[in-house]
Amino acid sequence: MLEFFKKGWEITAQNYNFMLKYWYVWQIMIVIFAAVAWIYYKFKNQI
């Protein structure tokens, strides 16, 4: 029973790490997308 809980905890920890990494990737992508959209908007207004 203890072994079962240990295994479940390891899987949960791995998934949690994966989610954290994924969240950082999404944050970076959102920031880049926002910057590109903002620059495009500025240039569009200048022309």
C-alpha positions in Angstrom: 0.0 0.0 0.0 2.8 2.4 0.9 4.6 1.5 -2.3 1.4 2.4 -4.3 1.2 5.8 -2.6 4.9 6.4 -3.3 4.4 5.6 -7.0 1.3 7.8 -7.2 3.2 10.7 -5.5 6.1 10.4 -8.0 3.8 10.5 -11.0 2.0 13.5 -9.5 5.3 15.3 -8.9 6.4 14.6 -12.5 3.1 15.9 -13.9 3.4 19.0 -11.6 7.0 19.7 -13.0 5.7 19.2 -16.5 2.9 21.7 -15.9 5.3 24.3 -14.5 7.6 24.0 -17.5 4.6 24.2 -19.8 3.3 27.3 -18.0 6.7 29.0 -18.4 6.6 28.2 -22.1 3.1 29.7 -22.4 4.1 32.8 -20.5 7.1 33.4 -22.8 4.9 32.8 -25.9 2.2 35.2 -24.7 4.8 37.9 -23.9 6.5 37.5 -27.3 3.1 37.5 -29.1 2.0 40.7 -27.2 5.3 42.4 -28.0 5.0 41.6 -31.7 1.3 42.7 -31.8 2.2 46.0 -30.1 5.1 46.7 -32.4 3.0 45.8 -35.5 0.2 48.1 -34.1 2.7 51.0 -33.6 4.1 50.7 -37.1 0.7 50.4 -38.7 -0.3 53.6 -37.1 2.8 55.4 -38.3 2.4 54.5 -41.9 
